[in-house]
């Protein structure tokens, strides 16, 4: 383990012993009493209990086992832990500005750990982070319960049209696999403000996505234009990211091929604009770009509404969270329902079971059902009738461990 990771781990366990103790191995079964459960697959359960044992959901209903620890969540709405399929966990501000590569690694890791805790406490128990080689150390620290945070998947360094010809791309995909990447991230188009024109050739996309599939890796593709999204779909890539200019015929094609769509409409652009002074003047963040971001909000919203008309299209839940957005990942849900017109239950399924399926984890997470990992959250309010309830997550369990419990009536008690 790198020295800076060891330092962070030691510092964290020394300064936050309460979190460390809450994340110790479960010794007794846990029972969650619930009046309303949205199971992540479109069903609503009422007045039941969820029995958690050894990090898994053992059963739903029946009597509480003897000696179980009980949390009363009957005043809350219970759902599976939410999933963000596109979050840049290492992006952060330092001294009021976007941090850069010159920042000390230990400082970057401390900020990323803070982002991870904020994200977990917001009810997101799994995230997918595309394009940061530093993710690997944080992913492993979280997996070992050294620091709290959402389950992480990472692509490590992304690939683009400059990465090389088809054969070189195949080689790089194999290299990412060896390095420990969970999936491959590809940039197949220019940015939204540049029109999103295709940058990777059809042959490059076919090579990268084909090689990844042969190795059991998924591929997510930055593709704004209809042209680039179509090419990625025909190449067998897994997910189209952003897709601001995707047309109806390409959405139909994506639905036919089972290609997932990750629109990112409710947080990323809004966050950039809210934190403009912290980005402006760094890299390509200029006045022209921010002016286009304001226009871009309407563009991506219109495309999302178009996508919703394609009932067989699998829409996943990604936010593209960058610096300033971590811990506010729920804003995507609010925008999709309130502004985009998506049915609340469909949006919740997008953030749970559909996203879990896109990650190849549908048998582990994304639903409240026997045998699933016990990733369970509860919020103050009913998101089916009040979208802002998503901002009020007060109970977070991941893998059977309770990381947050702010509900006034959800104090742990024990069955005699």
Phi, psi and omega in degrees: 000133180303152185301319184291331177290318179300320180296313180300315182299313180297315179299317184293314182291332179284319187271340182232063183295333181295319178293320180298319182290326179291338183262016177283167184300141180287128181259332181235156175299152176244138178241127175254115176274127186222140175267328180223121179235121171265112193282357179090347180246012176102000181256152177243126177254143181237144171046068183218179173236153175243120181261124182247130179216132178055038176082359182243160172279110184282316178196168176235128181091177181087198181262153177290135179292153181299135178082003182288150172272129186247133172244124180270105180250022187293341179270002186241172172254126185258135177220168169297159172302140182278160185235131173249112185277002181204092180219127181267086192294337181274348179288131181199165174264149174219124184057039174079010180223158176299125181288147182242186184292344180283351180293143178298135182306321181295323179292320178298318180294322177297318178295318180296322177297319176299316177300320181296318180294317177301318181293316178297315181295338177280357177101008180261106186266353175217137173224156174243121184248108182267122167096035176216112182297335179291344182304327189302315182294319179292319177305315183287324178296319178293316181299329180269006180061026175287320173229150176284151178169170178289154170304134186241140168237142184221150176267352192058217185289132180283170178239152178213192184295339180271358182287342176136174177291175185311313183295323177294321178296320176299317179298318181292324175298316177298322179295317178298319178301314180295325180287346177107016178292143176273339181198175181246132175254131180237141170257108184253358181212168173286180182287171179298321183282349174261010178090353176067024182297150184295135180246316175282142178284164176302322181292321177296316180295317180297321181293311183293312182289324178294316179295318179300315181297322180293337180262003180080021179256144173275165177229131172244138193234119170292110184211106182272321185277159175299321181300311183288324178294322178294316180297319180293323178295313180293337178279354179084019178291159189278311189221139174262123179264137174076284176054045186299330185246021180292139183259168183302319182295327178285323175299321177298316179298317179299317179297319180296324182271355182074022179282132180280154179235129181238096192280329179054072186247346195245358185224314193296308181292319179298322180291319176303314183293322180292334182244030186310314185294341181273344179254326191304131178090357178258126180058233181260019176277099182230176183301320180299317180296318180290327176297322179288326179302321179299319177288328184297331180302317179289324181298309183290329177295316178297321179293322178298316178299323177295317181297323182298337180286345179265091192297336181269358180284131181270107182259120181263176186247099175232149183247340189059038182299128177238197181306131179094346185256344184294134185091355175239026183299338180292343182297333176299318179299314182298316180293319181298319183278308186290316185260326184270343178083013177287141176297137182305318180296321178295322179293323178292319176297323176299320183279355183233269190292323182289318177295321177300318178299318181295334179272359184075024184238024185295339179272359182242318187225172174094001180207152172261102183201153179304136178093347180278155171302142183277070171262103190221134177233164175219141182235152180278094182127173181249108183294345177288338181241340179222101185298335182289350175301334179297339178279351188243054174283124185239355179219128180226123173238133175229124180059031178085001180253132180274118180257337180214135176211090182253002181288129185298330184254010185256038178287140182292137173225174184235145173284129180301000000 
